[in-house]
Amino acid sequence: MNKSKDKLLEHFLRPRNVGIIDNADGYSSVENPINGYRTDIYIKIHDGKIEDIKFKTIGCTATIASDSALTVILKGKKIEDLISKNDSFYILLKLINEELGEIPEKNWHCPPTAILAFFTALRDYYDKIADQDKINTTINLIQIVNKYFDDTLDKL
């Protein structure tokens, strides 16, 4: 087995940050538009950082590994650093791919779904604290992920 598959399988067999956060600051449940798998993300925010992040999913190997990798990447990070650019989606996608190694081409839709769940949980958080600027930012990021799905589907 090659190193890339080892990293992906490690996150699948021993996923990090699985579970629920009671009284989460942000929550989302997102369905993958390609295969119907579902990812739930829970976030706890403190001083502008992701203090805790957990996930639950019903999905394939790549879905579970992508969710696990994303939580490892995000935990402890400043939210502002994660969403301040229009290319934040592509930056996170690259980081997941680096964490997992090469994801099989047939599973291209799994990492973006994890990111979509995260952005949607952030949207929920900003809705709760009524931060309209951040709501608008997360809406924009969610639209970028959805456009990625649409554009890729159009090519199939």
C-alpha beads as a LAMMPS data file, in Angstrom:
LAMMPS data file: protein, C-alpha beads

156 atoms
155 bonds

1 atom types
1 bond types

-500.0 500.0 xlo xhi
-500.0 500.0 ylo yhi
-500.0 500.0 zlo zhi

Masses

1 110.0

Atoms # bond

1 1 1 0.000 0.000 0.000
2 1 1 1.291 3.463 -0.793
3 1 1 1.736 6.283 1.715
4 1 1 -1.221 8.266 0.360
5 1 1 -3.664 5.441 0.954
6 1 1 -2.104 4.830 4.368
7 1 1 -2.894 8.400 5.476
8 1 1 -6.444 8.238 4.154
9 1 1 -7.063 4.849 5.770
10 1 1 -5.577 6.050 9.061
11 1 1 -8.176 8.833 9.247
12 1 1 -10.914 6.390 8.227
13 1 1 -9.988 3.654 10.698
14 1 1 -9.187 6.044 13.560
15 1 1 -11.135 9.212 12.826
16 1 1 -10.393 12.187 15.037
17 1 1 -12.966 14.435 16.678
18 1 1 -16.001 12.211 16.178
19 1 1 -19.030 13.076 18.266
20 1 1 -21.388 15.820 19.295
21 1 1 -20.746 19.072 21.129
22 1 1 -23.595 19.837 23.494
23 1 1 -24.601 23.499 23.245
24 1 1 -22.447 23.979 20.158
25 1 1 -21.946 27.546 19.021
26 1 1 -22.488 26.436 15.441
27 1 1 -23.998 23.340 13.878
28 1 1 -24.779 22.112 10.404
29 1 1 -26.027 19.015 8.695
30 1 1 -25.131 18.871 5.016
31 1 1 -26.053 16.290 2.416
32 1 1 -23.512 15.519 -0.274
33 1 1 -25.215 16.457 -3.574
34 1 1 -23.471 13.623 -5.415
35 1 1 -24.003 10.560 -3.237
36 1 1 -26.467 11.629 -0.548
37 1 1 -24.078 11.019 2.364
38 1 1 -24.607 13.311 5.335
39 1 1 -22.066 15.182 7.447
40 1 1 -22.901 16.959 10.703
41 1 1 -20.403 19.461 12.101
42 1 1 -20.450 20.982 15.591
43 1 1 -18.181 23.898 16.521
44 1 1 -17.334 25.628 19.790
45 1 1 -15.821 29.102 19.453
46 1 1 -13.754 30.977 22.039
47 1 1 -11.965 34.283 21.462
48 1 1 -12.400 33.969 17.708
49 1 1 -10.815 30.513 17.569
50 1 1 -12.255 27.089 16.988
51 1 1 -11.901 25.722 20.484
52 1 1 -13.529 22.400 19.603
53 1 1 -14.957 20.782 16.499
54 1 1 -16.669 17.423 16.156
55 1 1 -18.392 15.573 13.369
56 1 1 -20.781 12.736 12.702
57 1 1 -21.250 11.286 9.271
58 1 1 -22.888 8.591 7.290
59 1 1 -20.522 8.063 4.422
60 1 1 -17.778 6.219 2.658
61 1 1 -14.097 5.883 3.547
62 1 1 -13.182 9.176 1.848
63 1 1 -16.061 11.044 3.509
64 1 1 -15.091 9.928 7.007
65 1 1 -11.394 10.581 6.341
66 1 1 -12.135 14.047 4.885
67 1 1 -14.258 15.027 7.877
68 1 1 -11.609 13.766 10.283
69 1 1 -8.799 15.573 8.448
70 1 1 -10.732 18.832 8.314
71 1 1 -11.383 18.793 12.065
72 1 1 -7.675 18.230 12.730
73 1 1 -6.792 21.130 10.442
74 1 1 -9.351 23.530 11.954
75 1 1 -9.065 22.863 15.679
76 1 1 -7.383 25.782 17.434
77 1 1 -7.341 28.020 14.356
78 1 1 -8.571 31.619 14.209
79 1 1 -11.800 31.785 12.261
80 1 1 -10.796 35.032 10.600
81 1 1 -7.742 33.323 9.088
82 1 1 -9.962 30.591 7.660
83 1 1 -12.628 32.702 5.981
84 1 1 -10.990 36.024 5.149
85 1 1 -10.318 35.228 1.487
86 1 1 -12.491 34.219 -1.440
87 1 1 -10.124 31.307 -2.045
88 1 1 -10.626 29.966 1.510
89 1 1 -12.468 26.952 0.068
90 1 1 -9.542 26.059 -2.188
91 1 1 -7.042 26.583 0.621
92 1 1 -8.966 24.185 2.882
93 1 1 -9.349 21.705 0.020
94 1 1 -5.577 21.759 -0.503
95 1 1 -4.939 21.282 3.235
96 1 1 -7.265 18.260 3.371
97 1 1 -5.521 16.753 0.363
98 1 1 -2.146 17.330 2.020
99 1 1 -3.371 15.759 5.273
100 1 1 -4.837 12.704 3.552
101 1 1 -2.511 12.306 0.618
102 1 1 -4.021 11.624 -2.777
103 1 1 -7.775 11.101 -2.600
104 1 1 -9.087 8.727 -5.273
105 1 1 -10.540 10.663 -8.204
106 1 1 -13.901 8.913 -7.828
107 1 1 -14.154 10.512 -4.351
108 1 1 -13.480 14.109 -5.459
109 1 1 -16.764 15.246 -3.867
110 1 1 -15.956 14.128 -0.301
111 1 1 -13.541 16.868 0.880
112 1 1 -15.730 19.706 -0.476
113 1 1 -18.687 18.324 1.450
114 1 1 -16.718 18.497 4.705
115 1 1 -15.813 22.115 3.939
116 1 1 -19.423 22.946 3.049
117 1 1 -20.541 21.532 6.408
118 1 1 -17.938 23.663 8.198
119 1 1 -18.897 26.879 6.382
120 1 1 -22.571 26.160 7.095
121 1 1 -21.831 25.620 10.812
122 1 1 -20.018 28.969 10.830
123 1 1 -23.053 30.545 9.204
124 1 1 -25.179 29.129 12.022
125 1 1 -22.777 30.615 14.587
126 1 1 -22.847 34.050 12.935
127 1 1 -26.650 33.893 12.699
128 1 1 -26.789 33.302 16.463
129 1 1 -24.588 36.298 17.256
130 1 1 -26.203 38.422 14.516
131 1 1 -22.945 39.368 12.777
132 1 1 -24.285 40.384 9.362
133 1 1 -20.855 40.962 7.787
134 1 1 -19.729 37.447 8.733
135 1 1 -23.077 35.990 7.669
136 1 1 -22.507 37.543 4.245
137 1 1 -18.954 36.187 4.144
138 1 1 -20.075 32.654 4.941
139 1 1 -22.950 32.859 2.439
140 1 1 -20.378 33.786 -0.207
141 1 1 -18.130 30.860 0.770
142 1 1 -21.074 28.433 0.730
143 1 1 -21.962 29.672 -2.769
144 1 1 -18.365 29.065 -3.909
145 1 1 -18.539 25.435 -2.728
146 1 1 -21.932 24.931 -4.358
147 1 1 -20.616 26.428 -7.615
148 1 1 -17.666 24.019 -7.441
149 1 1 -20.124 21.123 -7.236
150 1 1 -22.257 22.532 -10.067
151 1 1 -19.287 23.198 -12.351
152 1 1 -17.820 19.762 -11.746
153 1 1 -21.165 18.048 -12.303
154 1 1 -21.576 19.918 -15.590
155 1 1 -18.276 18.375 -16.768
156 1 1 -19.386 14.813 -16.003

Bonds

1 1 1 2
2 1 2 3
3 1 3 4
4 1 4 5
5 1 5 6
6 1 6 7
7 1 7 8
8 1 8 9
9 1 9 10
10 1 10 11
11 1 11 12
12 1 12 13
13 1 13 14
14 1 14 15
15 1 15 16
16 1 16 17
17 1 17 18
18 1 18 19
19 1 19 20
20 1 20 21
21 1 21 22
22 1 22 23
23 1 23 24
24 1 24 25
25 1 25 26
26 1 26 27
27 1 27 28
28 1 28 29
29 1 29 30
30 1 30 31
31 1 31 32
32 1 32 33
33 1 33 34
34 1 34 35
35 1 35 36
36 1 36 37
37 1 37 38
38 1 38 39
39 1 39 40
40 1 40 41
41 1 41 42
42 1 42 43
43 1 43 44
44 1 44 45
45 1 45 46
46 1 46 47
47 1 47 48
48 1 48 49
49 1 49 50
50 1 50 51
51 1 51 52
52 1 52 53
53 1 53 54
54 1 54 55
55 1 55 56
56 1 56 57
57 1 57 58
58 1 58 59
59 1 59 60
60 1 60 61
61 1 61 62
62 1 62 63
63 1 63 64
64 1 64 65
65 1 65 66
66 1 66 67
67 1 67 68
68 1 68 69
69 1 69 70
70 1 70 71
71 1 71 72
72 1 72 73
73 1 73 74
74 1 74 75
75 1 75 76
76 1 76 77
77 1 77 78
78 1 78 79
79 1 79 80
80 1 80 81
81 1 81 82
82 1 82 83
83 1 83 84
84 1 84 85
85 1 85 86
86 1 86 87
87 1 87 88
88 1 88 89
89 1 89 90
90 1 90 91
91 1 91 92
92 1 92 93
93 1 93 94
94 1 94 95
95 1 95 96
96 1 96 97
97 1 97 98
98 1 98 99
99 1 99 100
100 1 100 101
101 1 101 102
102 1 102 103
103 1 103 104
104 1 104 105
105 1 105 106
106 1 106 107
107 1 107 108
108 1 108 109
109 1 109 110
110 1 110 111
111 1 111 112
112 1 112 113
113 1 113 114
114 1 114 115
115 1 115 116
116 1 116 117
117 1 117 118
118 1 118 119
119 1 119 120
120 1 120 121
121 1 121 122
122 1 122 123
123 1 123 124
124 1 124 125
125 1 125 126
126 1 126 127
127 1 127 128
128 1 128 129
129 1 129 130
130 1 130 131
131 1 131 132
132 1 132 133
133 1 133 134
134 1 134 135
135 1 135 136
136 1 136 137
137 1 137 138
138 1 138 139
139 1 139 140
140 1 140 141
141 1 141 142
142 1 142 143
143 1 143 144
144 1 144 145
145 1 145 146
146 1 146 147
147 1 147 148
148 1 148 149
149 1 149 150
150 1 150 151
151 1 151 152
152 1 152 153
153 1 153 154
154 1 154 155
155 1 155 156
